[in-house]
């Protein structure tokens, strides 16, 4: 909470500087009583299946971790459900629509945004694209490619939760023979 305490010095409701630590996850305004909790932001990542054990990976066009591998995904917008956010992110980054989608697991993460570590709760989905869709990199994906999941090196991925997810996915594939 130290970075949170240093960055958020004034109450977002009334602007008072009398905005102090309330507990390990919140600050409280001594003037208006407003309590602000540092909750995790919802984020998504798609494990898009191709032929065999191939999945669609992207190369990050932007910081953080520009130039490293990633999975299509991103933050869920206000007013969106997590699955709506996943479908939107896939459309934005690949130009394709989702045929089927199934939640796999979630991981906690910290994402550097505008110089601040934002805590996130990342939801991973197993997806198939609609037939005839030809993924083309757009938005914050510099490029897209189909790669064998079993041959991926987690170290090629720049974000911690994505590296952990790749290991977990490889373990699932080795154990079950499929995702």
trRosetta pair geometry for C-beta under 8 A, 3 or more apart (Angstrom, degrees):
i j d omega theta_ij theta_ji phi_ij phi_ji
1 4 4.8 -60 -159 47 59 122
1 5 5.7 65 143 -29 83 102
1 21 7.0 96 135 -123 138 114
1 24 5.9 -165 -26 -172 141 53
1 25 6.8 -134 -87 -93 125 30
1 38 6.7 169 -119 25 86 149
2 5 5.7 -54 -148 35 30 112
2 6 6.4 26 156 -17 64 108
3 6 5.7 -58 -147 38 32 110
3 7 6.1 21 160 -13 68 112
3 116 6.8 151 154 -146 123 78
3 117 6.1 68 84 38 165 102
4 7 6.3 -64 -142 40 23 103
4 8 6.0 -18 176 21 64 113
4 27 7.6 -165 139 -30 105 116
4 38 4.9 -48 -127 -79 150 152
5 8 7.0 -69 -125 57 18 81
5 21 6.0 -18 -107 -71 124 102
5 27 6.9 146 -108 -79 71 124
6 9 7.4 -15 179 -63 28 96
7 116 6.0 52 -101 -111 166 123
8 12 7.6 -40 -153 -44 112 100
8 19 7.1 -100 140 132 85 138
8 27 6.4 -174 107 22 120 155
8 36 7.0 -122 159 100 152 150
9 17 6.5 -6 147 -138 91 78
9 19 6.4 129 163 65 32 120
10 15 5.5 -3 167 -161 124 46
10 16 6.5 165 -158 79 78 32
10 17 5.5 -43 -102 -90 84 54
10 19 5.6 142 -146 3 18 143
11 14 5.0 9 97 49 131 78
11 15 6.1 -48 68 6 84 11
11 16 4.5 24 15 46 123 83
11 18 7.4 -10 -27 67 118 65
11 19 4.5 -175 -55 -82 71 118
11 29 3.8 41 -99 -96 136 128
11 31 6.9 -123 -4 48 157 106
11 32 6.3 140 162 34 160 114
11 34 5.6 114 -160 58 115 125
11 36 7.7 177 -138 -22 63 124
12 34 7.3 -127 56 131 74 150
12 36 6.3 95 17 -85 115 140
13 29 6.6 -106 46 -12 111 159
13 32 5.6 -126 97 88 126 152
13 34 4.2 158 9 -56 141 161
14 29 6.4 119 36 -175 113 157
14 31 5.9 -120 88 94 150 122
14 32 4.4 147 -18 -24 140 140
14 34 7.0 173 -1 1 96 130
16 19 6.1 141 94 -43 83 88
16 29 5.5 103 60 -156 125 109
16 30 7.1 -132 133 55 142 74
16 31 4.1 171 -83 20 167 139
16 32 6.7 173 1 -3 133 95
18 29 6.3 79 94 -165 82 65
18 30 3.8 -88 152 50 115 109
18 31 5.0 110 63 -28 129 96
19 27 5.4 46 166 152 87 125
19 28 7.4 -175 -151 89 56 27
19 29 5.2 -24 -100 -97 76 70
19 30 7.4 -134 -71 5 29 80
19 36 7.9 11 -163 19 115 124
20 27 6.2 176 92 -157 21 87
20 28 6.3 -28 66 61 73 73
20 30 6.3 39 10 -38 112 108
21 26 7.8 116 -161 92 53 49
21 27 5.8 -56 -98 -106 34 75
21 28 7.9 14 128 18 16 80
22 26 4.3 -36 59 100 121 96
22 27 5.6 152 -6 -137 94 15
22 28 3.8 94 -79 -19 118 105
22 35 5.8 28 -52 -134 173 101
23 26 5.4 32 45 41 84 92
25 37 5.6 18 136 -151 99 85
25 38 5.7 -135 -169 47 68 85
25 39 7.9 60 176 -72 117 54
26 35 5.3 19 172 -180 136 95
26 36 6.1 161 -154 82 81 45
26 37 4.6 -38 -91 -95 102 62
26 38 6.9 -164 -85 3 46 74
27 35 7.4 170 86 -152 39 55
27 36 5.2 -8 57 57 86 98
28 33 7.1 -24 -174 -159 98 38
28 34 7.2 171 -152 88 54 44
28 35 4.8 -18 -101 -101 84 78
28 36 7.7 -174 -80 19 36 68
29 32 4.9 4 106 48 137 80
29 33 6.2 -34 74 18 90 13
29 34 4.5 34 16 47 124 84
29 35 7.7 -129 12 -66 74 39
38 119 6.8 88 150 22 99 126
39 119 7.7 -135 141 80 27 116
40 108 6.9 -98 -111 -134 151 89
40 119 4.5 -86 -103 122 77 97
40 120 5.5 110 -172 -145 96 14
40 121 4.3 93 123 -26 140 91
41 75 5.9 -23 150 -134 125 107
41 76 7.6 -178 167 42 80 83
41 111 7.8 -75 59 39 121 127
41 118 5.7 -4 11 160 128 118
41 119 7.1 139 12 87 74 55
41 120 5.0 -40 67 -107 81 76
41 121 7.4 -172 81 21 33 73
42 75 7.1 102 86 -160 59 63
42 76 4.0 -19 98 28 110 129
42 82 5.7 -110 176 -99 135 96
42 85 7.0 130 118 36 113 166
42 120 7.3 111 -128 -159 6 81
42 121 5.8 -30 -106 66 56 95
42 123 7.0 0 -166 -4 90 112
43 73 6.6 85 164 148 86 112
43 74 6.4 -90 -149 159 90 24
43 75 5.2 -47 -101 -96 83 49
43 76 6.6 -144 -89 -10 28 80
43 109 7.2 -62 52 54 138 131
43 111 7.1 109 -52 -32 160 151
43 120 4.5 6 3 -173 125 132
43 121 7.0 157 27 72 76 43
43 122 4.8 -31 81 -102 102 71
43 123 7.3 170 87 20 47 70
44 73 4.4 -144 102 -151 69 107
44 74 6.6 -6 52 50 82 39
44 76 6.4 91 -22 -61 103 90
44 82 6.3 146 -76 -175 111 82
44 85 5.3 161 -12 110 135 104
44 86 4.2 -146 -175 -88 157 81
44 89 5.8 178 75 21 119 150
44 122 7.1 153 -98 -158 13 66
44 123 5.3 -28 -109 67 68 89
44 124 7.7 143 -164 -90 58 29
44 125 6.6 -4 -165 0 105 113
45 70 8.0 -121 -133 173 109 82
45 71 4.3 71 -174 86 101 125
45 72 7.3 134 -155 79 54 42
45 73 3.8 -94 -98 -12 44 163
45 122 5.8 23 -7 -180 112 111
45 123 7.4 175 26 85 71 43
45 124 5.0 -24 71 -105 98 74
45 125 7.4 167 83 22 47 72
45 161 7.6 -175 -20 115 149 110
45 162 6.4 -176 -132 -99 156 89
45 165 6.5 177 95 15 150 178
46 56 7.6 -7 110 69 107 108
46 71 5.8 -170 60 160 53 103
46 72 4.5 -20 44 74 117 95
46 73 5.5 171 -4 -62 75 93
46 86 6.2 128 -73 -167 98 98
46 89 7.1 -178 -21 96 117 112
46 90 5.4 75 -49 -83 164 106
46 124 7.9 164 -90 -156 16 60
46 125 5.6 -28 -112 69 62 95
46 127 4.8 -24 -159 14 106 137
47 55 5.5 -49 -167 -140 73 136
47 71 6.4 -34 -77 -146 55 141
47 104 6.6 28 20 -20 134 152
47 124 6.2 42 -19 178 108 101
47 125 6.8 -168 26 90 78 42
47 126 5.1 -32 74 -105 108 57
47 127 6.6 145 70 19 50 78
47 165 7.8 -146 -66 157 115 121
47 169 6.3 176 -120 -112 145 143
47 179 6.7 -131 131 179 138 161
48 55 6.0 121 66 -163 56 74
48 56 4.0 -15 72 29 120 114
48 71 7.9 159 2 -162 85 92
48 72 6.6 27 -18 29 125 124
48 90 7.2 130 -77 -130 127 118
48 94 7.7 85 -64 -64 171 163
48 127 4.8 -34 -100 78 68 102
48 128 7.2 127 -156 -102 69 25
48 129 6.2 35 -161 -36 118 97
48 135 7.8 107 123 -71 159 147
49 54 7.4 103 -167 83 51 64
49 55 6.3 -41 -97 -102 41 72
49 126 6.7 29 -31 -174 111 87
49 127 7.0 -177 8 81 78 46
49 128 5.5 -33 54 -89 103 78
49 179 6.8 -159 -85 56 119 129
50 54 3.7 -44 65 95 115 112
50 55 6.6 -172 7 -91 92 19
50 56 6.4 115 -42 -49 110 80
50 146 4.7 1 -7 -136 170 126
51 54 5.4 30 59 26 62 125
51 146 7.6 42 31 178 85 148
52 148 7.3 -27 107 -116 120 88
53 148 5.5 52 88 -155 99 75
53 149 4.7 -105 158 34 98 100
53 150 5.4 35 117 -12 154 100
53 173 6.0 74 -140 -150 126 140
53 178 8.0 -139 -98 -117 86 54
54 146 4.4 22 177 176 129 104
54 147 6.5 147 -146 72 77 21
54 148 5.8 -51 -90 -87 65 47
54 149 7.1 179 -118 -19 14 80
55 71 7.7 -29 147 -117 124 102
55 146 7.3 163 79 -149 20 64
55 147 6.5 -31 62 64 70 74
55 149 5.1 66 -3 -69 114 99
55 152 7.9 -30 48 -43 113 140
55 169 7.8 -2 -34 159 160 153
56 71 7.9 97 92 -143 71 69
56 72 6.7 3 107 -11 112 116
56 94 7.1 29 154 -102 154 137
56 135 6.0 106 -140 -16 144 175
56 144 5.9 -4 -172 -171 101 108
56 145 7.5 161 -148 83 59 26
56 146 5.9 -39 -93 -94 61 64
57 69 5.0 -8 171 -163 129 109
57 70 6.9 140 -170 67 79 36
57 71 6.4 -62 -121 -91 65 55
57 144 7.2 160 84 -152 40 58
57 145 6.0 -22 62 65 85 75
57 146 7.9 130 17 -118 76 17
57 147 5.1 -10 9 18 124 123
57 152 7.4 144 -60 -112 148 128
58 69 7.2 134 76 -159 42 57
58 70 5.0 -34 71 70 92 90
58 71 7.0 105 20 -148 93 10
58 72 5.6 101 -21 -69 129 69
58 93 6.3 -53 -84 174 155 127
58 137 6.6 132 -137 -117 99 101
58 141 3.9 -77 -156 -135 135 111
58 142 7.3 125 172 39 88 61
58 143 6.8 157 -157 82 61 44
58 144 5.3 -30 -100 -96 73 71
59 67 6.5 -10 179 -153 102 32
59 68 7.2 175 -149 91 68 19
59 69 6.2 -46 -98 -98 61 50
59 70 7.2 126 -123 19 14 88
59 137 7.8 -18 44 -119 83 146
59 141 7.0 97 55 -168 51 68
59 142 4.6 -61 93 63 97 105
59 143 4.5 19 29 48 116 90
59 144 7.8 -138 9 -67 76 31
59 145 7.9 39 -27 5 99 103
60 63 8.0 92 144 -88 125 20
60 64 8.0 -35 166 94 157 44
60 65 5.4 72 45 104 164 84
60 66 5.3 -130 111 -122 105 35
60 67 6.3 -42 67 13 87 23
60 68 5.6 11 20 55 118 67
60 69 7.6 132 -13 -166 86 2
60 70 5.0 84 -59 -17 94 132
60 140 6.9 -9 -153 151 67 94
60 141 7.4 -61 -106 -116 32 47
60 142 6.6 28 103 0 19 106
60 158 6.2 -66 8 33 146 139
61 66 6.8 -20 144 -139 18 90
61 137 7.9 133 -49 170 123 120
61 140 5.1 -153 49 -170 105 51
61 141 6.2 69 -15 123 109 5
61 142 3.8 147 -80 -58 84 85
62 66 5.8 -93 143 -93 12 99
62 140 4.9 -56 11 -148 118 108
63 66 4.8 -46 -69 -32 58 107
63 112 7.6 -55 153 97 94 113
64 111 7.0 -170 27 -167 132 67
64 112 4.4 92 -59 60 141 109
64 113 7.8 -91 -16 -68 107 51
64 158 6.9 -172 129 140 82 123
64 159 7.2 105 96 -87 110 88
65 68 4.5 -57 170 32 99 128
65 70 7.4 123 107 -68 126 111
65 157 8.0 19 176 165 146 50
65 158 2.5 138 -164 140 131 143
65 159 5.6 -125 10 -51 162 71
66 158 7.8 93 17 -85 20 176
67 142 7.6 1 -95 21 45 157
67 158 7.7 100 71 -55 61 141
68 156 6.5 162 -163 161 83 54
68 157 6.0 100 154 -158 113 24
68 158 3.0 129 63 -38 154 109
68 159 7.7 163 95 -14 133 65
69 152 7.8 -154 123 -152 163 110
69 156 4.6 36 13 130 126 99
69 157 4.8 -66 81 -89 92 64
69 158 7.2 155 51 -7 47 80
69 162 7.8 -162 109 137 80 137
70 73 7.7 -132 157 38 105 89
70 141 7.6 -135 69 -110 117 85
70 157 6.4 117 -87 -143 43 88
70 158 6.8 -38 -68 37 91 95
70 159 6.5 55 -114 10 96 116
70 162 5.9 -77 -137 -125 61 169
71 124 7.8 34 96 -129 161 94
71 162 5.7 -177 6 -134 99 113
71 165 7.3 -64 -6 93 145 143
72 89 6.1 150 157 135 87 98
72 90 5.4 82 132 -106 139 62
72 93 4.5 177 -137 84 105 145
72 94 6.0 -29 -104 -34 155 110
72 141 6.6 -22 -102 -72 84 139
72 144 7.9 11 -62 -111 111 114
73 86 6.9 -24 -121 -126 88 72
73 89 5.0 52 -137 137 32 154
73 90 7.9 6 -79 -60 53 68
73 93 7.8 -40 -11 1 25 154
73 122 7.8 73 140 -153 150 100
74 85 7.6 -127 81 170 75 101
74 89 4.6 176 29 -119 95 126
74 92 7.8 -41 20 69 140 137
74 93 7.8 155 -19 -43 117 127
74 140 7.3 106 -84 43 133 132
75 85 7.3 -89 128 -166 38 133
75 120 7.7 -109 -101 -121 83 125
76 80 5.2 -148 -176 85 86 114
76 81 7.7 -77 -158 126 131 21
76 82 5.5 -62 -92 -110 148 55
76 84 7.8 88 -146 74 98 80
76 85 3.5 -79 -117 -73 78 166
77 80 4.6 76 63 -1 81 126
77 85 6.2 171 15 -105 70 101
77 88 7.4 -35 6 78 117 162
80 84 4.4 -141 -165 91 91 117
80 85 4.6 111 128 -60 136 86
80 88 6.9 -65 -136 1 150 142
81 84 4.5 95 50 6 78 104
81 85 7.0 -141 91 -5 41 86
82 85 5.6 -54 -151 36 32 114
82 86 6.5 36 150 -23 64 102
82 123 5.3 39 -180 37 135 159
83 86 5.4 -46 -147 31 38 115
83 87 6.5 39 154 -18 66 102
83 101 6.4 139 -149 107 104 141
83 103 7.8 -83 -81 -62 101 98
83 125 7.4 115 -117 -95 76 150
84 87 5.8 -53 -149 37 33 110
84 88 6.3 33 152 -19 65 107
85 88 5.7 -55 -145 37 31 112
85 89 6.2 31 157 -20 66 106
86 89 5.9 -55 -147 36 29 110
86 90 6.5 29 155 -18 63 106
86 98 7.6 44 120 -55 95 159
86 101 6.4 135 110 -159 137 149
86 123 7.4 -85 -67 94 122 111
86 125 5.2 47 -155 12 156 151
86 127 7.5 -169 156 -70 120 134
87 90 5.9 -55 -150 35 30 111
87 91 6.4 30 153 -18 64 108
87 97 7.7 15 -165 -152 98 64
87 98 5.1 -104 -119 14 86 131
87 101 7.1 -101 -72 -36 88 159
88 91 5.7 -58 -151 38 31 112
88 92 6.1 29 154 -19 67 109
89 92 5.7 -55 -143 39 31 111
89 93 6.0 9 165 -3 67 114
90 93 6.4 -68 -138 48 23 96
90 94 5.6 -27 180 28 65 118
90 96 6.4 -64 152 76 98 84
90 97 7.8 97 108 -136 115 20
90 98 5.6 80 75 -56 157 103
90 127 6.6 -137 -94 160 151 167
90 129 7.7 -167 171 -97 130 91
91 94 7.1 -73 -117 56 13 78
91 95 6.9 38 -168 -125 51 16
91 96 6.9 -131 -106 70 50 36
91 97 6.4 25 -93 -91 98 55
91 98 8.0 -82 -50 -17 84 86
92 138 6.5 -132 164 99 51 106
92 139 4.3 53 153 -52 96 151
93 137 7.1 -28 179 -144 69 53
93 138 6.0 -173 -143 65 24 72
93 139 4.9 -78 -86 49 60 124
93 140 6.9 -46 -103 53 101 67
93 141 4.3 88 -161 -13 98 129
93 144 7.7 125 149 -74 91 121
94 129 7.4 -106 126 -102 148 134
94 133 7.6 50 136 162 115 121
94 135 4.0 -48 -160 -136 105 94
94 136 6.8 112 -171 44 47 42
94 137 7.5 -20 -105 -91 48 34
94 138 7.2 -135 -36 28 8 95
94 141 7.4 17 -65 40 60 161
94 144 6.3 82 -111 -87 86 160
95 133 7.7 170 103 -164 76 96
95 134 7.8 -16 88 82 117 62
95 135 6.7 146 49 -141 87 43
95 136 4.9 5 19 48 139 92
95 138 5.8 94 -48 0 94 135
96 129 4.6 -12 154 -146 141 125
96 130 6.6 -171 -178 36 92 86
96 133 3.6 79 -133 -176 113 136
96 134 7.4 178 -79 52 111 24
96 135 5.4 -53 -19 -86 130 71
97 129 7.0 111 75 -160 45 74
97 130 4.6 15 79 -3 95 129
97 133 6.4 -153 37 -85 65 137
98 101 5.2 12 170 -47 139 114
98 127 5.4 -71 -133 -157 109 117
98 128 7.3 101 -162 73 68 47
98 129 6.5 -74 -111 -112 41 47
98 130 7.0 75 108 -32 8 83
99 127 8.0 124 46 -180 67 75
99 128 4.8 -49 61 100 109 93
99 129 6.1 66 -4 138 99 17
99 130 4.5 142 -64 -83 94 53
99 131 7.0 64 -77 -19 144 65
100 127 6.9 168 89 -150 56 50
100 128 4.7 23 47 40 93 105
101 125 5.1 3 -169 172 98 129
101 126 7.2 153 -155 79 47 50
101 127 4.8 -3 -104 -104 80 84
101 128 7.8 -142 -64 27 51 62
102 125 6.5 150 73 -161 34 76
102 126 4.8 -16 61 57 93 100
102 127 7.9 -174 23 -72 61 46
103 123 6.4 -48 -136 -177 101 109
103 124 7.6 102 -162 81 58 52
103 125 5.7 -47 -99 -103 44 77
103 126 8.0 -11 71 16 3 79
104 124 4.6 -50 59 102 114 98
104 125 6.3 175 -1 -109 91 20
104 126 5.3 102 -59 -29 111 93
104 169 7.9 8 172 -92 157 91
104 179 7.7 -33 -109 -178 130 106
105 123 8.0 -170 104 -148 30 53
105 124 5.5 3 60 48 66 113
105 165 7.7 177 73 -122 109 90
105 168 6.8 -86 54 144 151 153
106 121 5.9 11 177 173 129 86
106 122 6.1 159 -158 84 72 50
106 123 4.8 -30 -98 -97 98 60
106 124 6.8 -179 -90 9 40 78
107 122 5.1 -17 62 62 79 106
107 124 7.3 38 2 -22 97 114
107 161 4.4 160 99 -148 126 104
107 164 5.6 150 -142 90 159 132
107 165 6.2 -127 -3 -64 144 92
108 119 7.1 -20 -170 -169 99 93
108 120 7.3 150 -163 84 52 54
108 121 6.1 -31 -105 -105 64 61
108 122 7.4 153 -116 16 11 85
108 161 7.3 -150 93 -95 27 121
109 119 7.6 145 84 -161 48 49
109 120 4.6 -21 69 65 96 101
109 121 7.7 167 24 -90 81 16
109 122 5.0 40 -1 -18 129 121
109 159 6.9 22 -158 169 137 107
109 160 6.0 164 -135 73 90 98
109 161 3.6 -61 -81 -34 123 131
110 117 4.6 2 178 -175 113 108
110 118 7.0 150 -161 70 58 39
110 119 5.8 -33 -103 -100 73 54
110 120 7.0 166 -97 16 20 83
110 160 7.3 25 42 37 77 135
111 117 7.2 137 64 -156 31 56
111 118 4.9 -31 66 62 87 95
111 120 5.1 37 -6 -16 116 131
111 159 7.2 0 -107 -138 86 120
112 115 7.3 4 -175 -113 91 13
112 116 7.3 154 -151 75 55 30
112 117 5.8 -32 -91 -94 64 62
112 118 7.6 161 -98 13 12 80
113 116 6.0 -34 71 64 69 80
113 118 5.0 -1 25 -7 117 127
120 161 7.5 -97 84 -13 113 155
122 161 4.7 117 29 144 154 156
122 165 7.7 -93 118 -54 131 132
124 165 5.4 160 -87 -137 149 133
126 179 5.6 176 -120 136 133 119
129 133 4.3 -110 156 64 122 141
129 135 7.0 -123 -81 -56 165 99
130 133 5.0 99 67 -31 76 119
135 144 5.0 -99 132 119 120 160
136 144 7.1 -170 -149 26 12 130
137 141 4.4 -131 -149 112 88 100
137 142 6.1 -13 173 115 148 19
137 143 4.9 -85 -51 -116 158 23
137 144 4.7 -177 -66 -14 88 91
138 141 6.4 30 51 51 33 99
141 144 6.0 30 156 -60 135 89
147 151 6.9 -123 171 74 90 100
147 152 5.8 90 129 -79 126 96
148 151 4.0 53 83 19 114 109
148 152 7.0 -161 91 -33 59 75
149 152 5.8 -37 -153 0 35 118
149 166 7.7 -164 -157 -152 81 79
149 169 6.0 -98 -166 131 127 117
149 170 6.3 -171 152 -88 92 71
149 173 5.7 152 106 -47 129 161
149 179 7.6 101 -10 -47 177 125
150 170 6.4 120 -115 -134 47 92
150 173 6.0 -131 -75 116 88 145
150 174 7.6 119 -118 -67 100 83
152 156 6.9 -116 -171 42 80 127
152 166 5.6 -109 113 -164 134 126
152 170 7.1 -138 58 -71 100 119
153 156 4.8 94 77 -16 92 104
154 157 6.0 -55 -169 26 51 111
154 163 4.4 86 176 -158 101 80
154 164 7.8 81 -154 -55 133 22
154 166 4.6 172 -102 82 84 126
154 167 5.3 4 -78 -52 147 89
154 170 8.0 -99 -54 -3 104 138
155 163 7.1 51 -81 -128 30 121
157 162 4.5 -135 171 110 137 111
157 163 4.7 -177 77 -73 116 71
157 166 6.0 168 -8 -16 149 141
158 162 7.5 28 58 56 50 131
159 162 4.4 72 73 11 98 111
159 163 7.0 -169 89 -12 48 84
160 163 5.7 -55 -150 33 32 112
160 164 6.5 28 155 -15 66 106
161 164 5.6 -52 -148 39 36 112
161 165 6.1 41 151 -24 67 105
162 165 5.4 -50 -145 35 33 115
162 166 6.5 39 154 -24 64 100
163 166 5.9 -52 -151 30 30 111
163 167 6.8 29 151 -15 62 103
164 167 5.8 -55 -156 36 34 112
164 168 6.3 32 150 -17 67 108
165 168 5.5 -57 -147 40 34 112
165 169 6.0 35 154 -20 69 106
166 169 5.7 -52 -143 38 30 111
166 170 6.3 32 156 -19 64 106
167 170 5.8 -55 -148 37 28 111
167 171 6.4 30 152 -19 63 106
168 171 5.7 -54 -151 35 31 113
168 172 6.5 34 150 -20 65 104
169 172 5.5 -51 -148 34 34 113
169 173 6.3 34 153 -19 66 104
169 179 6.5 -5 -155 -105 91 120
170 173 5.6 -52 -146 37 32 112
170 174 6.3 32 155 -18 65 107
171 174 5.8 -55 -145 39 30 110
171 175 6.1 25 158 -16 65 112
172 175 5.9 -60 -143 41 26 108
172 176 5.8 -17 174 19 66 116
172 179 5.9 66 115 -114 125 68
173 176 6.9 -71 -125 55 18 82
173 177 7.1 25 -174 -147 54 7
173 178 6.8 18 -127 -115 66 6
173 179 6.1 -25 -79 -60 84 79
176 179 7.6 121 77 -86 127 23
